[in-house]
Amino acid sequence: MYLTGRLIGYLLMGIIVIPMRLIYGNKKFEIKNAENLKTLNGRSIFLASNHIKPRNRFLKLLSMPYDAYIGRAALKKLGYYSTALTSYDAGKRNKGSKLSKGEKIKELLIKGMIKSIDLIPLNRNETDPDTMRQLKVRLDAGNLGIGIFPEGTFFRGYRKNRKLHGGVAILAKRYELPILPIYIDAYNLNMPVTVSFGTPILNPKDSLEVSTIIRMEWNSLRNQIQNNRSNGISIENAEELVHA
């Protein structure tokens, strides 16, 4: 069933993922605070980004978050390759509970699909030594950004006090890598799109502390973008306008 998932994933890669990369990765966007990424000198990082729910019905049906493609294009412009950890389980299980045969088949199918569309499969209920080993090899090579969405799911709008999950801090501590907060301002695609990089969290420790810092960084980056717009600084005259 895993191999069937791989095949389906390859089909999705050609039919949906690559076209999405071309469409949303080639949108005009402004990069702000790029120096915060450049100071890491090619070191691999965990990316903590806000998560945007598509307004388009087709994209919602496919659960395709276009913000990931915009963020990917911004990082590529700055010399980084990016991917994301994506869970293939049906949610956290109670300790000691077992999967039914049908659930096992479904998880294997989804794991294969995730692997084929250039994402890293993650099971929140059990360890996967092979996946973790492959991840470490890629991280050690440098210039890799692993995307994490601390909000847990996507939303149509940004809220300053939304609860954030602390998994990114646990992973960063395990691999001894920094966390880079990113705020993507693309809730309305009829407005100028901005990808703004926050101050790197170089020695992440406590999950709650890291979540608080990420929230503060997002709020600050969002305020900067809004202030620039209110002062008449637009995407047409910004210094760091790029076309991915």
C-alpha positions as CSV (number, residue, x, y, z in Angstrom):
1,M,0.0,0.0,0.0
2,Y,3.0,2.3,0.6
3,L,4.1,1.9,-3.0
4,T,0.6,2.6,-4.2
5,G,0.7,5.8,-2.2
6,R,4.1,6.7,-3.8
7,L,2.5,6.3,-7.2
8,I,-0.5,8.4,-6.4
9,G,1.9,11.0,-4.9
10,Y,3.9,11.2,-8.1
11,L,0.7,11.8,-10.1
12,L,-0.3,14.5,-7.6
13,M,3.2,16.0,-8.0
14,G,2.8,16.4,-11.7
15,I,-0.9,17.4,-11.8
16,I,-1.2,19.7,-8.8
17,V,2.1,20.4,-6.9
18,I,4.3,21.5,-9.8
19,P,1.6,23.7,-11.3
20,M,1.0,25.3,-7.8
21,R,4.7,26.0,-7.5
22,L,4.6,27.7,-10.9
23,I,1.5,29.7,-10.2
24,Y,2.1,30.9,-6.6
25,G,5.9,30.7,-6.6
26,N,5.9,33.2,-9.5
27,K,3.7,35.7,-7.8
28,K,5.2,39.1,-7.2
29,F,6.1,39.5,-3.5
30,E,8.3,41.6,-1.3
31,I,11.0,40.2,0.9
32,K,11.7,42.0,4.1
33,N,14.5,41.5,6.6
34,A,16.4,39.1,4.4
35,E,19.5,39.9,6.4
36,N,18.0,37.8,9.3
37,L,18.4,34.7,7.1
38,K,21.7,35.7,5.6
39,T,23.3,35.9,9.1
40,L,22.9,32.2,9.5
41,N,25.5,31.6,6.7
42,G,23.8,28.6,5.1
43,R,23.0,26.8,8.3
44,S,19.9,24.6,8.1
45,I,17.0,26.0,10.0
46,F,13.4,25.3,11.2
47,L,11.0,27.7,9.8
48,A,8.1,28.8,12.0
49,S,5.4,30.4,9.7
50,N,1.8,31.5,10.1
51,H,-0.6,29.4,8.0
52,I,-3.1,30.8,5.6
53,K,-6.4,29.1,4.6
54,P,-7.2,29.4,0.9
55,R,-10.4,31.3,0.0
56,N,-10.5,29.6,-3.4
57,R,-13.0,26.6,-3.1
58,F,-10.8,24.3,-5.3
59,L,-7.7,24.9,-3.2
60,K,-9.7,24.4,0.0
61,L,-11.0,21.1,-1.3
62,L,-7.5,19.9,-2.0
63,S,-6.2,21.4,1.3
64,M,-3.5,23.1,-0.7
65,P,-1.9,25.9,1.3
66,Y,-0.6,28.4,-1.3
67,D,1.4,30.2,1.4
68,A,3.9,27.3,1.5
69,Y,4.6,27.9,-2.2
70,I,5.2,31.6,-1.7
71,G,7.5,31.0,1.2
72,R,9.3,28.3,-0.7
73,A,10.0,30.8,-3.6
74,A,11.2,33.4,-1.2
75,L,13.7,31.0,0.4
76,K,14.8,29.8,-3.0
77,K,15.6,33.3,-4.0
78,L,17.9,33.6,-1.0
79,G,19.7,30.3,-1.6
80,Y,17.7,27.9,0.6
81,Y,15.8,24.8,-0.3
82,S,12.7,24.2,1.8
83,T,10.3,21.4,2.6
84,A,8.0,20.5,5.5
85,L,7.2,17.8,8.0
86,T,3.7,16.5,7.3
87,S,1.9,14.1,9.6
88,Y,0.3,11.0,8.0
89,D,-1.4,9.7,11.2
90,A,-5.1,10.3,12.0
91,G,-4.2,12.2,15.2
92,K,-2.7,11.6,18.6
93,R,-3.8,8.2,20.0
94,N,-4.3,7.1,23.5
95,K,-1.3,5.3,25.0
96,G,-1.7,1.5,24.3
97,S,-4.4,1.9,21.6
98,K,-3.8,0.0,18.4
99,L,-4.7,0.7,14.8
100,S,-7.2,-1.3,12.9
101,K,-6.1,-3.0,9.7
102,G,-8.0,-0.3,7.7
103,E,-6.2,2.5,9.6
104,K,-2.8,0.9,9.0
105,I,-3.5,0.7,5.3
106,K,-4.6,4.4,5.2
107,E,-1.5,5.6,7.1
108,L,0.8,3.7,4.7
109,L,-1.0,5.1,1.7
110,I,-0.8,8.7,3.0
111,K,2.8,8.2,4.0
112,G,3.7,7.2,0.5
113,M,1.9,10.1,-1.0
114,I,3.6,12.6,1.3
115,K,7.0,11.2,0.4
116,S,6.4,11.5,-3.3
117,I,5.3,15.1,-3.2
118,D,8.6,16.2,-1.7
119,L,7.5,16.4,1.9
120,I,8.8,14.6,5.0
121,P,6.3,12.1,6.5
122,L,5.9,12.3,10.3
123,N,4.0,9.9,12.6
124,R,3.1,11.6,15.9
125,N,2.3,8.3,17.6
126,E,5.5,6.3,16.9
127,T,9.1,6.8,16.1
128,D,10.3,6.4,12.5
129,P,14.1,5.9,12.7
130,D,14.5,5.8,8.9
131,T,12.8,9.1,8.3
132,M,14.6,10.8,11.2
133,R,17.9,9.5,9.9
134,Q,17.2,10.8,6.4
135,L,16.2,14.2,7.9
136,K,19.4,14.5,9.8
137,V,21.5,13.8,6.7
138,R,19.7,16.5,4.8
139,L,19.9,19.0,7.7
140,D,23.7,18.4,8.1
141,A,24.2,19.3,4.4
142,G,23.1,22.8,5.1
143,N,20.9,25.4,3.3
144,L,17.7,23.5,4.2
145,G,14.6,25.0,5.7
146,I,12.1,22.7,7.4
147,G,8.7,24.3,7.6
148,I,6.6,24.1,10.7
149,F,3.2,25.7,11.2
150,P,2.9,26.4,15.0
151,E,-0.8,27.4,14.6
152,G,-1.5,23.7,13.9
153,T,-3.8,24.4,11.0
154,F,-4.6,27.2,8.5
155,F,-6.8,30.2,9.1
156,R,-8.4,32.9,6.9
157,G,-7.1,35.7,9.1
158,Y,-4.3,36.4,11.6
159,R,-5.0,36.6,15.3
160,K,-2.4,38.0,17.7
161,N,-3.2,35.7,20.7
162,R,-3.9,32.4,18.9
163,K,-2.5,29.4,20.7
164,L,0.7,28.1,19.2
165,H,2.1,24.5,19.5
166,G,5.6,24.0,20.7
167,G,6.8,21.1,18.5
168,V,9.2,23.3,16.6
169,A,11.2,23.9,19.8
170,I,11.5,20.2,20.5
171,L,12.8,19.5,17.0
172,A,15.2,22.4,17.0
173,K,16.7,21.2,20.4
174,R,17.0,17.7,19.1
175,Y,19.0,18.7,16.0
176,E,20.7,21.8,17.6
177,L,19.5,24.1,15.0
178,P,18.0,27.7,15.1
179,I,14.4,28.6,14.5
180,L,13.5,31.4,12.1
181,P,10.1,33.0,12.5
182,I,8.5,34.0,9.2
183,Y,5.3,36.1,8.7
184,I,3.7,35.7,5.3
185,D,1.2,38.5,4.5
186,A,-0.9,36.9,1.8
187,Y,-4.4,36.5,3.4
188,N,-5.8,38.6,0.5
189,L,-4.1,37.8,-2.8
190,N,-5.6,41.0,-4.3
191,M,-3.2,43.0,-2.0
192,P,0.6,43.1,-2.2
193,V,2.2,39.9,-0.8
194,T,5.0,40.2,1.7
195,V,7.3,37.5,3.2
196,S,9.1,38.9,6.3
197,F,11.8,37.2,8.2
198,G,12.1,37.6,12.0
199,T,15.1,37.4,14.3
200,P,16.5,33.9,14.5
201,I,16.0,32.0,17.8
202,L,19.6,30.6,18.1
203,N,19.3,28.5,21.2
204,P,15.7,27.3,21.6
205,K,14.9,25.8,24.9
206,D,11.5,25.8,26.6
207,S,8.6,25.2,24.2
208,L,6.4,27.8,25.9
209,E,9.1,30.4,25.8
210,V,9.8,29.7,22.1
211,S,6.1,29.9,21.2
212,T,5.9,33.3,23.0
213,I,8.9,34.6,21.1
214,I,7.5,33.4,17.8
215,R,4.2,35.1,18.5
216,M,6.0,38.4,19.4
217,E,8.1,38.2,16.2
218,W,5.0,37.6,14.0
219,N,3.2,40.5,15.7
220,S,6.2,42.8,15.1
221,L,6.6,41.8,11.5
222,R,2.9,42.2,10.8
223,N,2.9,45.7,12.4
224,Q,5.9,46.7,10.2
225,I,4.1,45.6,7.1
226,Q,0.9,47.5,8.1
227,N,2.9,50.6,9.0
228,N,4.7,50.6,5.7
229,R,1.3,50.4,3.9
230,S,-0.2,53.2,5.9
231,N,2.8,55.3,5.1
232,G,2.4,54.7,1.4
233,I,5.2,52.3,0.9
234,S,3.9,49.8,-1.7
235,I,5.2,46.8,-3.4
236,E,5.9,48.9,-6.5
237,N,8.4,51.1,-4.8
238,A,9.9,48.8,-2.2
239,E,13.6,48.3,-2.4
240,E,13.5,44.5,-2.1
241,L,10.8,43.7,-4.7
242,V,11.5,40.4,-6.2
243,H,9.9,38.2,-8.8
244,A,10.6,34.6,-7.8
